Amino acid sequence: MDIYDLQNLIAQQQASGEDYLEFLRVPSLSMGIYTLPVGSTDSQEPHTEDEVYYVVRGKASMRVEDEHQEITAGSLIFVAANADHCFYNITEELTVLVFFAPAEYTQVPDRHNDPGR
């Protein structure tokens, strides 16, 4: 059994200097902490896996395809695989817990076997 303390994970992510810290990876699921500062730009691309975001703290807006919604601490957002999405208008530092199913990047086609390469 693995048990994680959310505050410790946030501290590890901040100490890493990276926006994203993956802390769990098994074939069927991966999890991470994602933080975006006030006024920053979320430049992520669509993922090939389904995602769930849980907003731990902060305030922003979220776009999924053509839908826009304000989000705050406690918001849960489902984003289907391959959907274009991003956080924007970040007015309070945004920290989200991210769940990928299956694990992030496991559905990306194997480029080594791609005849177009």
The first five atom37 places (N, CA, C, CB, O) and aatype in JSON, in Angstrom:
{
  "aatype": [12, 3, 9, 18, 3, 10, 5, 2, 10, 9, 0, 5, 5, 5, 0, 15, 7, 6, 3, 18, 10, 6, 13, 10, 1, 19, 14, 15, 10, 15, 12, 7, 9, 18, 16, 10, 14, 19, 7, 15, 16, 3, 15, 5, 6, 14, 8, 16, 6, 3, 6, 19, 18, 18, 19, 19, 1, 7, 11, 0, 15, 12, 1, 19, 6, 3, 6, 8, 5, 6, 9, 16, 0, 7, 15, 10, 9, 13, 19, 0, 0, 2, 0, 3, 8, 4, 13, 18, 2, 9, 16, 6, 6, 10, 16, 19, 10, 19, 13, 13, 0, 14, 0, 6, 18, 16, 5, 19, 14, 3, 1, 8, 2, 3, 14, 7, 1],
  "atom_mask": [
    [1, 1, 1, 1, 1],
    [1, 1, 1, 1, 1],
    [1, 1, 1, 1, 1],
    [1, 1, 1, 1, 1],
    [1, 1, 1, 1, 1],
    [1, 1, 1, 1, 1],
    [1, 1, 1, 1, 1],
    [1, 1, 1, 1, 1],
    [1, 1, 1, 1, 1],
    [1, 1, 1, 1, 1],
    [1, 1, 1, 1, 1],
    [1, 1, 1, 1, 1],
    [1, 1, 1, 1, 1],
    [1, 1, 1, 1, 1],
    [1, 1, 1, 1, 1],
    [1, 1, 1, 1, 1],
    [1, 1, 1, 0, 1],
    [1, 1, 1, 1, 1],
    [1, 1, 1, 1, 1],
    [1, 1, 1, 1, 1],
    [1, 1, 1, 1, 1],
    [1, 1, 1, 1, 1],
    [1, 1, 1, 1, 1],
    [1, 1, 1, 1, 1],
    [1, 1, 1, 1, 1],
    [1, 1, 1, 1, 1],
    [1, 1, 1, 1, 1],
    [1, 1, 1, 1, 1],
    [1, 1, 1, 1, 1],
    [1, 1, 1, 1, 1],
    [1, 1, 1, 1, 1],
    [1, 1, 1, 0, 1],
    [1, 1, 1, 1, 1],
    [1, 1, 1, 1, 1],
    [1, 1, 1, 1, 1],
    [1, 1, 1, 1, 1],
    [1, 1, 1, 1, 1],
    [1, 1, 1, 1, 1],
    [1, 1, 1, 0, 1],
    [1, 1, 1, 1, 1],
    [1, 1, 1, 1, 1],
    [1, 1, 1, 1, 1],
    [1, 1, 1, 1, 1],
    [1, 1, 1, 1, 1],
    [1, 1, 1, 1, 1],
    [1, 1, 1, 1, 1],
    [1, 1, 1, 1, 1],
    [1, 1, 1, 1, 1],
    [1, 1, 1, 1, 1],
    [1, 1, 1, 1, 1],
    [1, 1, 1, 1, 1],
    [1, 1, 1, 1, 1],
    [1, 1, 1, 1, 1],
    [1, 1, 1, 1, 1],
    [1, 1, 1, 1, 1],
    [1, 1, 1, 1, 1],
    [1, 1, 1, 1, 1],
    [1, 1, 1, 0, 1],
    [1, 1, 1, 1, 1],
    [1, 1, 1, 1, 1],
    [1, 1, 1, 1, 1],
    [1, 1, 1, 1, 1],
    [1, 1, 1, 1, 1],
    [1, 1, 1, 1, 1],
    [1, 1, 1, 1, 1],
    [1, 1, 1, 1, 1],
    [1, 1, 1, 1, 1],
    [1, 1, 1, 1, 1],
    [1, 1, 1, 1, 1],
    [1, 1, 1, 1, 1],
    [1, 1, 1, 1, 1],
    [1, 1, 1, 1, 1],
    [1, 1, 1, 1, 1],
    [1, 1, 1, 0, 1],
    [1, 1, 1, 1, 1],
    [1, 1, 1, 1, 1],
    [1, 1, 1, 1, 1],
    [1, 1, 1, 1, 1],
    [1, 1, 1, 1, 1],
    [1, 1, 1, 1, 1],
    [1, 1, 1, 1, 1],
    [1, 1, 1, 1, 1],
    [1, 1, 1, 1, 1],
    [1, 1, 1, 1, 1],
    [1, 1, 1, 1, 1],
    [1, 1, 1, 1, 1],
    [1, 1, 1, 1, 1],
    [1, 1, 1, 1, 1],
    [1, 1, 1, 1, 1],
    [1, 1, 1, 1, 1],
    [1, 1, 1, 1, 1],
    [1, 1, 1, 1, 1],
    [1, 1, 1, 1, 1],
    [1, 1, 1, 1, 1],
    [1, 1, 1, 1, 1],
    [1, 1, 1, 1, 1],
    [1, 1, 1, 1, 1],
    [1, 1, 1, 1, 1],
    [1, 1, 1, 1, 1],
    [1, 1, 1, 1, 1],
    [1, 1, 1, 1, 1],
    [1, 1, 1, 1, 1],
    [1, 1, 1, 1, 1],
    [1, 1, 1, 1, 1],
    [1, 1, 1, 1, 1],
    [1, 1, 1, 1, 1],
    [1, 1, 1, 1, 1],
    [1, 1, 1, 1, 1],
    [1, 1, 1, 1, 1],
    [1, 1, 1, 1, 1],
    [1, 1, 1, 1, 1],
    [1, 1, 1, 1, 1],
    [1, 1, 1, 1, 1],
    [1, 1, 1, 1, 1],
    [1, 1, 1, 1, 1],
    [1, 1, 1, 0, 1],
    [1, 1, 1, 1, 1]
  ],
  "atom_positions": [
    [[0.85, -1.17, 0.0], [0.0, 0.0, 0.0], [0.89, 1.23, 0.0], [-0.96, 0.0, 1.22], [1.89, 1.29, 0.72]],
    [[0.52, 2.21, -0.81], [1.22, 3.49, -0.84], [0.27, 4.56, -0.3], [1.7, 3.85, -2.29], [-0.88, 4.66, -0.73]],
    [[0.76, 5.34, 0.64], [-0.02, 6.45, 1.2], [0.8, 7.71, 1.01], [-0.36, 6.21, 2.72], [1.99, 7.74, 1.3]],
    [[0.15, 8.76, 0.51], [0.83, 10.02, 0.22], [0.22, 11.13, 1.05], [0.74, 10.35, -1.29], [-0.99, 11.15, 1.29]],
    [[1.05, 12.05, 1.48], [0.6, 13.24, 2.18], [0.6, 14.39, 1.17], [1.51, 13.57, 3.42], [1.65, 14.73, 0.61]],
    [[-0.55, 14.97, 0.93], [-0.68, 15.99, -0.11], [0.24, 17.19, 0.13], [-2.12, 16.47, -0.18], [0.86, 17.68, -0.81]],
    [[0.35, 17.65, 1.35], [1.21, 18.8, 1.62], [2.68, 18.47, 1.35], [1.04, 19.27, 3.08], [3.42, 19.32, 0.85]],
    [[3.11, 17.25, 1.66], [4.48, 16.84, 1.35], [4.71, 16.77, -0.15], [4.79, 15.47, 1.98], [5.77, 17.17, -0.64]],
    [[3.72, 16.27, -0.89], [3.84, 16.21, -2.35], [3.95, 17.61, -2.95], [2.64, 15.47, -2.95], [4.75, 17.83, -3.87]],
    [[3.15, 18.54, -2.45], [3.2, 19.92, -2.94], [4.57, 20.51, -2.65], [2.08, 20.79, -2.3], [5.14, 21.19, -3.5]],
    [[5.1, 20.27, -1.46], [6.43, 20.77, -1.1], [7.5, 20.18, -2.01], [6.75, 20.45, 0.37], [8.42, 20.89, -2.43]],
    [[7.41, 18.88, -2.32], [8.37, 18.23, -3.23], [8.28, 18.85, -4.62], [8.11, 16.71, -3.3], [9.3, 19.11, -5.25]],
    [[7.06, 19.07, -5.09], [6.87, 19.66, -6.42], [7.47, 21.05, -6.46], [5.36, 19.71, -6.8], [8.16, 21.39, -7.42]],
    [[7.22, 21.86, -5.45], [7.76, 23.22, -5.43], [9.28, 23.2, -5.34], [7.17, 24.0, -4.25], [9.94, 24.01, -6.0]],
    [[9.84, 22.29, -4.55], [11.3, 22.2, -4.4], [11.96, 21.75, -5.7], [11.66, 21.23, -3.27], [13.13, 22.06, -5.94]],
    [[11.23, 21.02, -6.53], [11.8, 20.52, -7.78], [12.02, 21.64, -8.8], [10.89, 19.46, -8.39], [12.84, 21.5, -9.71]],
    [[11.31, 22.74, -8.65], [11.41, 23.84, -9.61], [10.63, 23.59, -10.89], [0.0, 0.0, 0.0], [10.65, 24.42, -11.8]],
    [[9.94, 22.46, -10.98], [9.14, 22.1, -12.15], [7.67, 22.38, -11.86], [9.35, 20.61, -12.54], [7.24, 22.38, -10.71]],
    [[6.89, 22.61, -12.92], [5.45, 22.82, -12.76], [4.72, 21.53, -12.4], [4.86, 23.39, -14.03], [3.67, 21.57, -11.76]],
    [[5.27, 20.38, -12.82], [4.57, 19.1, -12.65], [5.49, 18.08, -11.99], [4.07, 18.56, -14.02], [6.66, 17.95, -12.35]],
    [[4.94, 17.37, -11.01], [5.66, 16.29, -10.35], [4.79, 15.05, -10.36], [6.04, 16.68, -8.89], [3.74, 15.0, -9.71]],
    [[5.21, 14.03, -11.11], [4.51, 12.75, -11.08], [4.97, 12.01, -9.83], [4.77, 11.91, -12.38], [6.17, 11.91, -9.57]],
    [[4.01, 11.47, -9.07], [4.38, 10.74, -7.87], [3.87, 9.31, -7.84], [3.88, 11.47, -6.68], [4.21, 8.55, -6.93]],
    [[3.07, 8.93, -8.8], [2.59, 7.55, -8.88], [2.48, 7.14, -10.33], [1.22, 7.39, -8.16], [1.96, 7.89, -11.16]],
    [[2.97, 5.96, -10.65], [2.84, 5.42, -12.01], [2.7, 3.91, -11.92], [4.06, 5.82, -12.9], [3.6, 3.22, -11.44]],
    [[1.56, 3.42, -12.39], [1.32, 2.01, -12.63], [0.69, 1.95, -14.01], [0.39, 1.35, -11.5], [0.24, 2.98, -14.51]],
    [[0.63, 0.79, -14.64], [0.1, 0.76, -16.01], [-1.29, 1.38, -16.19], [0.05, -0.65, -16.49], [-1.56, 2.01, -17.21]],
    [[-2.15, 1.22, -15.22], [-3.53, 1.68, -15.39], [-3.78, 3.12, -14.93], [-4.44, 0.76, -14.64], [-4.87, 3.65, -15.15]],
    [[-2.78, 3.75, -14.29], [-3.0, 5.06, -13.69], [-1.68, 5.76, -13.42], [-3.81, 4.94, -12.4], [-0.69, 5.12, -13.06]],
    [[-1.67, 7.08, -13.59], [-0.55, 7.88, -13.08], [-1.15, 9.11, -12.42], [0.47, 8.27, -14.22], [-2.25, 9.56, -12.77]],
    [[-0.39, 9.67, -11.45], [-0.87, 10.82, -10.7], [0.26, 11.82, -10.53], [-1.43, 10.39, -9.33], [1.43, 11.45, -10.45]],
    [[-0.11, 13.09, -10.46], [0.89, 14.12, -10.26], [0.28, 15.38, -9.67], [0.0, 0.0, 0.0], [-0.94, 15.51, -9.56]],
    [[1.17, 16.29, -9.29], [0.8, 17.61, -8.78], [1.25, 18.63, -9.83], [1.46, 17.9, -7.36], [2.4, 18.6, -10.28]],
    [[0.35, 19.53, -10.22], [0.62, 20.54, -11.23], [0.33, 21.9, -10.62], [-0.24, 20.3, -12.52], [-0.75, 22.12, -10.08]],
    [[1.29, 22.82, -10.69], [1.12, 24.16, -10.13], [1.42, 25.21, -11.19], [2.03, 24.37, -8.9], [2.41, 25.12, -11.91]],
    [[0.54, 26.19, -11.28], [0.71, 27.31, -12.2], [0.6, 28.61, -11.42], [-0.34, 27.25, -13.35], [-0.38, 28.83, -10.71]],
    [[1.61, 29.5, -11.55], [1.57, 30.78, -10.84], [0.53, 31.73, -11.42], [2.95, 31.44, -10.88], [0.06, 31.55, -12.54]],
    [[0.19, 32.74, -10.63], [-0.73, 33.79, -11.08], [-0.22, 34.38, -12.39], [-0.88, 34.91, -9.99], [0.96, 34.7, -12.53]],
    [[-1.13, 34.53, -13.36], [-0.8, 35.17, -14.63], [-0.03, 34.31, -15.61], [0.0, 0.0, 0.0], [0.28, 34.77, -16.7]],
    [[0.29, 33.07, -15.24], [1.08, 32.23, -16.15], [0.22, 31.66, -17.27], [1.74, 31.09, -15.38], [-1.01, 31.78, -17.27]],
    [[0.9, 31.05, -18.23], [0.24, 30.43, -19.38], [0.37, 28.92, -19.28], [0.84, 30.95, -20.7], [1.47, 28.4, -19.09]],
    [[-0.73, 28.23, -19.4], [-0.75, 26.78, -19.41], [-0.63, 26.33, -20.86], [-2.06, 26.2, -18.74], [-1.57, 26.48, -21.65]],
    [[0.52, 25.79, -21.21], [0.78, 25.46, -22.61], [0.67, 23.96, -22.9], [2.14, 25.95, -23.0], [1.23, 23.48, -23.89]],
    [[-0.03, 23.22, -22.05], [-0.12, 21.79, -22.29], [-0.88, 21.47, -23.57], [-0.8, 21.1, -21.11], [-1.72, 22.25, -24.03]],
    [[-0.56, 20.34, -24.13], [-1.2, 19.83, -25.35], [-2.2, 18.75, -24.95], [-0.14, 19.28, -26.37], [-2.11, 18.22, -23.84]],
    [[-3.15, 18.4, -25.82], [-4.06, 17.31, -25.49], [-3.29, 16.02, -25.19], [-5.05, 17.08, -26.64], [-2.25, 15.75, -25.79]],
    [[-3.82, 15.26, -24.26], [-3.21, 13.98, -23.89], [-3.99, 12.83, -24.51], [-3.15, 13.83, -22.35], [-5.18, 12.96, -24.8]],
    [[-3.32, 11.73, -24.7], [-3.97, 10.55, -25.31], [-4.67, 9.69, -24.26], [-2.94, 9.71, -26.06], [-5.2, 8.63, -24.59]],
    [[-4.67, 10.14, -23.02], [-5.34, 9.42, -21.94], [-6.42, 10.32, -21.32], [-4.31, 8.95, -20.86], [-6.32, 11.54, -21.39]],
    [[-7.44, 9.7, -20.72], [-8.42, 10.47, -19.95], [-7.72, 11.09, -18.75], [-9.61, 9.56, -19.5], [-6.75, 10.54, -18.23]],
    [[-8.22, 12.25, -18.31], [-7.65, 12.95, -17.16], [-8.75, 13.41, -16.22], [-6.8, 14.15, -17.61], [-9.87, 13.72, -16.63]],
    [[-8.4, 13.46, -14.95], [-9.24, 14.11, -13.94], [-8.34, 15.08, -13.2], [-9.92, 13.06, -12.96], [-7.24, 14.72, -12.77]],
    [[-8.81, 16.3, -13.04], [-8.11, 17.32, -12.26], [-8.93, 17.57, -10.99], [-7.91, 18.64, -13.08], [-10.15, 17.73, -11.05]],
    [[-8.25, 17.62, -9.85], [-8.87, 18.06, -8.6], [-8.12, 19.32, -8.17], [-8.81, 16.93, -7.48], [-6.91, 19.28, -7.94]],
    [[-8.84, 20.43, -8.07], [-8.21, 21.7, -7.71], [-8.02, 21.73, -6.19], [-9.07, 22.92, -8.19], [-8.99, 21.77, -5.43]],
    [[-6.76, 21.71, -5.78], [-6.41, 21.75, -4.36], [-6.53, 23.17, -3.83], [-4.98, 21.2, -4.14], [-7.08, 23.4, -2.75]],
    [[-6.0, 24.12, -4.6], [-6.08, 25.53, -4.21], [-5.92, 26.4, -5.45], [-5.0, 25.89, -3.14], [-5.37, 25.97, -6.47]],
    [[-6.41, 27.63, -5.32], [-6.26, 28.59, -6.4], [-7.56, 28.93, -7.08], [0.0, 0.0, 0.0], [-8.63, 28.43, -6.73]],
    [[-7.44, 29.82, -8.06], [-8.6, 30.28, -8.81], [-8.16, 30.57, -10.24], [-9.25, 31.55, -8.16], [-7.14, 31.23, -10.46]],
    [[-8.92, 30.06, -11.19], [-8.6, 30.23, -12.61], [-9.83, 29.93, -13.43], [-7.41, 29.31, -13.03], [-10.92, 29.7, -12.9]],
    [[-9.64, 29.94, -14.73], [-10.67, 29.47, -15.65], [-10.1, 28.26, -16.38], [-11.12, 30.58, -16.66], [-8.89, 28.11, -16.5]],
    [[-10.99, 27.4, -16.85], [-10.6, 26.18, -17.56], [-11.36, 26.14, -18.87], [-10.88, 24.88, -16.7], [-12.56, 26.39, -18.92]],
    [[-10.62, 25.81, -19.93], [-11.26, 25.6, -21.23], [-11.06, 24.15, -21.61], [-10.68, 26.56, -22.32], [-9.93, 23.65, -21.58]],
    [[-12.15, 23.48, -21.96], [-12.1, 22.14, -22.52], [-12.87, 22.22, -23.83], [-12.7, 21.04, -21.53], [-14.09, 22.41, -23.85]],
    [[-12.12, 22.07, -24.93], [-12.68, 22.29, -26.27], [-13.3, 23.69, -26.31], [-13.75, 21.19, -26.63], [-12.58, 24.67, -26.13]],
    [[-14.62, 23.82, -26.54], [-15.26, 25.13, -26.63], [-15.98, 25.54, -25.35], [-16.25, 25.13, -27.77], [-16.65, 26.57, -25.32]],
    [[-15.85, 24.75, -24.28], [-16.51, 25.06, -23.02], [-15.53, 25.77, -22.08], [-17.05, 23.77, -22.35], [-14.36, 25.41, -22.0]],
    [[-16.04, 26.78, -21.38], [-15.24, 27.56, -20.43], [-15.94, 27.56, -19.08], [-15.02, 29.03, -20.94], [-17.17, 27.64, -19.01]],
    [[-15.15, 27.45, -18.01], [-15.73, 27.41, -16.67], [-14.73, 27.97, -15.67], [-16.14, 25.97, -16.28], [-13.53, 27.68, -15.76]],
    [[-15.2, 28.76, -14.7], [-14.34, 29.18, -13.6], [-14.17, 28.0, -12.66], [-14.94, 30.41, -12.86], [-15.1, 27.23, -12.43]],
    [[-12.95, 27.87, -12.11], [-12.66, 26.78, -11.18], [-12.01, 27.34, -9.92], [-11.75, 25.71, -11.83], [-11.3, 28.35, -9.98]],
    [[-12.25, 26.69, -8.79], [-11.67, 27.07, -7.51], [-11.37, 25.8, -6.73], [-12.63, 28.01, -6.72], [-11.67, 24.69, -7.18]],
    [[-10.79, 25.97, -5.56], [-10.48, 24.82, -4.7], [-11.72, 23.95, -4.54], [-9.96, 25.3, -3.31], [-12.81, 24.44, -4.24]],
    [[-11.53, 22.66, -4.74], [-12.63, 21.7, -4.65], [-13.24, 21.32, -5.99], [0.0, 0.0, 0.0], [-14.0, 20.35, -6.06]],
    [[-12.92, 22.06, -7.06], [-13.46, 21.72, -8.37], [-12.85, 20.41, -8.86], [-13.19, 22.85, -9.39], [-11.66, 20.15, -8.67]],
    [[-13.68, 19.59, -9.49], [-13.25, 18.36, -10.15], [-13.58, 18.48, -11.62], [-13.95, 17.1, -9.52], [-14.71, 18.82, -11.98]],
    [[-12.6, 18.22, -12.48], [-12.79, 18.38, -13.92], [-12.37, 17.09, -14.62], [-11.97, 19.59, -14.46], [-11.27, 16.59, -14.4]],
    [[-13.25, 16.56, -15.46], [-12.91, 15.41, -16.3], [-12.6, 15.93, -17.69], [-14.07, 14.36, -16.33], [-13.36, 16.73, -18.25]],
    [[-11.48, 15.47, -18.25], [-11.1, 15.82, -19.62], [-10.87, 14.52, -20.38], [-9.81, 16.74, -19.65], [-9.99, 13.73, -20.03]],
    [[-11.66, 14.29, -21.41], [-11.55, 13.06, -22.19], [-10.24, 13.06, -22.99], [-12.76, 12.91, -23.15], [-9.7, 14.12, -23.32]],
    [[-9.76, 11.89, -23.28], [-8.54, 11.73, -24.09], [-8.66, 12.54, -25.37], [-8.29, 10.23, -24.41], [-9.72, 12.58, -26.0]],
    [[-7.57, 13.19, -25.74], [-7.42, 13.96, -26.97], [-8.21, 15.28, -27.01], [-7.84, 13.13, -28.12], [-8.2, 15.95, -28.04]],
    [[-8.87, 15.65, -25.93], [-9.6, 16.92, -25.9], [-8.61, 18.07, -25.68], [-10.69, 16.92, -24.78], [-7.74, 17.99, -24.82]],
    [[-8.77, 19.12, -26.45], [-7.94, 20.32, -26.29], [-8.4, 21.04, -25.03], [-8.03, 21.26, -27.56], [-9.6, 21.3, -24.87]],
    [[-7.47, 21.37, -24.14], [-7.84, 21.99, -22.88], [-6.69, 22.79, -22.29], [-8.3, 20.94, -21.88], [-5.53, 22.55, -22.62]],
    [[-7.02, 23.75, -21.42], [-5.99, 24.51, -20.73], [-6.61, 25.3, -19.59], [-5.26, 25.46, -21.69], [-7.82, 25.55, -19.56]],
    [[-5.76, 25.68, -18.64], [-6.12, 26.61, -17.59], [-5.72, 28.0, -18.07], [-5.43, 26.24, -16.22], [-4.71, 28.14, -18.76]],
    [[-6.49, 29.01, -17.73], [-6.16, 30.38, -18.11], [-6.75, 31.35, -17.09], [-6.68, 30.71, -19.54], [-7.49, 30.94, -16.2]],
    [[-6.43, 32.62, -17.22], [-6.9, 33.63, -16.29], [-6.66, 33.18, -14.85], [-8.4, 33.93, -16.53], [-7.58, 33.15, -14.03]],
    [[-5.41, 32.83, -14.56], [-5.05, 32.32, -13.24], [-4.86, 33.52, -12.31], [-3.75, 31.44, -13.3], [-3.88, 34.26, -12.43]],
    [[-5.82, 33.71, -11.4], [-5.81, 34.88, -10.52], [-5.3, 34.55, -9.12], [-7.2, 35.47, -10.44], [-4.95, 35.46, -8.37]],
    [[-5.25, 33.28, -8.76], [-4.64, 32.8, -7.52], [-3.82, 31.58, -7.89], [-5.72, 32.47, -6.4], [-4.28, 30.73, -8.66]],
    [[-2.58, 31.46, -7.35], [-1.75, 30.31, -7.7], [-2.58, 29.03, -7.7], [-0.55, 30.19, -6.72], [-3.29, 28.73, -6.74]],
    [[-2.47, 28.28, -8.78], [-3.3, 27.11, -9.0], [-2.49, 25.85, -8.75], [-3.88, 27.1, -10.43], [-1.44, 25.65, -9.35]],
    [[-2.98, 25.0, -7.85], [-2.37, 23.7, -7.6], [-3.45, 22.65, -7.81], [-1.76, 23.61, -6.15], [-4.5, 22.68, -7.17]],
    [[-3.17, 21.72, -8.72], [-4.14, 20.67, -9.02], [-3.5, 19.29, -8.9], [-4.73, 20.86, -10.44], [-2.33, 19.09, -9.2]],
    [[-4.3, 18.36, -8.44], [-3.94, 16.96, -8.41], [-4.43, 16.38, -9.72], [-4.55, 16.22, -7.15], [-5.6, 16.54, -10.07]],
    [[-3.55, 15.7, -10.45], [-3.86, 15.21, -11.8], [-3.85, 13.69, -11.8], [-2.85, 15.76, -12.83], [-2.92, 13.06, -11.31]],
    [[-4.9, 13.1, -12.36], [-5.03, 11.65, -12.51], [-5.1, 11.33, -14.0], [-6.3, 11.09, -11.74], [-5.95, 11.9, -14.69]],
    [[-4.27, 10.45, -14.5], [-4.34, 9.97, -15.88], [-4.71, 8.5, -15.86], [-2.98, 10.18, -16.63], [-4.19, 7.73, -15.06]],
    [[-5.63, 8.11, -16.74], [-5.98, 6.69, -16.86], [-6.17, 6.34, -18.32], [-7.27, 6.37, -16.05], [-6.99, 6.95, -19.01]],
    [[-5.4, 5.36, -18.82], [-4.26, 4.72, -18.15], [-3.14, 5.72, -17.93], [-3.75, 3.51, -18.97], [-3.31, 6.91, -18.19]],
    [[-1.99, 5.25, -17.46], [-0.88, 6.14, -17.12], [-0.53, 7.06, -18.29], [0.35, 5.32, -16.71], [-0.63, 6.67, -19.45]],
    [[-0.12, 8.29, -17.96], [0.21, 9.3, -18.96], [1.23, 8.78, -19.97], [0.75, 10.56, -18.3], [2.21, 8.13, -19.61]],
    [[0.97, 9.07, -21.22], [1.8, 8.72, -22.39], [1.77, 7.24, -22.76], [3.22, 9.12, -22.12], [2.48, 6.84, -23.68]],
    [[0.98, 6.42, -22.09], [0.96, 5.0, -22.46], [0.14, 4.74, -23.72], [0.39, 4.17, -21.32], [0.25, 3.66, -24.32]],
    [[-0.67, 5.71, -24.14], [-1.49, 5.54, -25.34], [-0.89, 6.22, -26.57], [-2.88, 6.08, -25.09], [-1.48, 6.2, -27.64]],
    [[0.28, 6.82, -26.41], [0.96, 7.47, -27.54], [1.47, 6.39, -28.47], [2.13, 8.4, -27.06], [2.14, 5.46, -28.02]],
    [[1.16, 6.48, -29.76], [1.66, 5.46, -30.7], [3.18, 5.34, -30.63], [1.22, 5.8, -32.15], [3.88, 6.33, -30.43]],
    [[3.67, 4.14, -30.79], [5.11, 3.89, -30.79], [5.7, 4.46, -32.06], [5.42, 2.37, -30.66], [5.51, 3.91, -33.14]],
    [[6.42, 5.55, -31.94], [6.96, 6.24, -33.11], [8.03, 5.42, -33.81], [7.53, 7.59, -32.71], [8.28, 5.63, -35.0]],
    [[8.67, 4.49, -33.1], [9.71, 3.68, -33.71], [9.1, 2.72, -34.74], [10.49, 2.89, -32.64], [9.77, 2.3, -35.68]],
    [[7.83, 2.36, -34.54], [7.15, 1.44, -35.46], [6.29, 2.18, -36.47], [6.29, 0.46, -34.67], [5.6, 1.54, -37.27]],
    [[6.32, 3.49, -36.45], [5.52, 4.29, -37.36], [6.19, 4.31, -38.74], [5.34, 5.73, -36.82], [7.3, 4.81, -38.88]],
    [[5.52, 3.77, -39.78], [6.14, 3.71, -41.1], [6.38, 5.1, -41.69], [5.26, 2.92, -42.05], [7.17, 5.24, -42.62]],
    [[5.72, 6.14, -41.15], [5.92, 7.49, -41.68], [7.18, 8.15, -41.14], [0.0, 0.0, 0.0], [7.51, 9.25, -41.58]],
    [[7.88, 7.53, -40.24], [9.1, 8.14, -39.66], [10.32, 7.71, -40.41], [9.25, 7.78, -38.2], [11.43, 8.11, -40.07]]
  ]
}
